[in-house]
Amino acid sequence: MSLDRVARERLVRALAASVIEHADELTSLDQAIGDGDHGLNMKRGFEAVLAALPGLADKSLPEMLKAIGMTLVMKVGGASGPLVGTFFMELGKALPEQPSRTDLVAATEKAIEAVKARGRSEAGQKTLLDVLVPVHAVLAGGGDAKAIAAEAVQAADRTTPMQAIRGRASFLGERSIGHMDPGSRSASLLIGAAVETLELEVNT
C-alpha cells in the first residue's frame, strides 16, 4: 500500500471529518454515561490535526501518523486523548513507509497492546478496545474494507448491553448498561473513514 501526498491528505481530512461531523452524537452518548465532553474534545483534537495541513501530509505515512497521535494527546482532554493518540503514535512507529497488509496487521496489534497498557484495560470492559480488538481480528483474517467497516459499527453496537468496567462510566455500575460507549463509537467512525479512504486509494 503506497499513499502519495494527495492520498495522505485525503486520509487526514476523512479521519477528521468522521469525528467533527458526529461531534454532537458523541457528546450525547457521553452525556449518558460520562462527562459529556467526548464529542467536543475529539472535535477539538481533530480540528488541530486539520490545522496542521498541508504540512502534515508532506510527512511519510509513519511520521504523519505519529504527528497525528502527538496532536491528539496534547489537544484532546479526558481519557480519549492519551488512548487514541497512543494508538496513532504506536501505529506510526510500527509501520514502514509503504506497508503491506501483513505490516498493517502487525502494526495494529502493537498499537492495540499499547492502548491496553496505557488504559490498563482489556476488551470486554466497554472501551474503544471493544472495537479495536474485533476489527483487528477481521483485518488479520483477510476481511475486505466493507467487512472491516461493518465489524467496526457492529462492535460499537455490542458495547450497549455491556457494563462499564473502566473509565468514568464504570462509576455508574449497572446504570452504564444500555448505552453505547462513546469511545467505541468514535473508534468505529475513524475506522470506517480510514478503510473507505484506503480502499478508494488502492482501487484508483
Secondary structure, DSSP 8 states (H G I E B T S, - for coil): ----HHHHHHHHHHHHHHHHTTHHHHHHHHHHHS-S-HHHHHHHHHHHHHHTTTHHHHS-HHHHHHHHHHHHHHH--TTHHHHHHHHHHHHHHH--SS--HHHHHHHHHHHHHHHHHHHT--TTSSSTHHHHHHHHHHHHTT--HHHHHHHHHHHHHTTTTS---SSGGGGGGGGGTTS--HHHHHHHHHHHHHHHHHHHHHT-
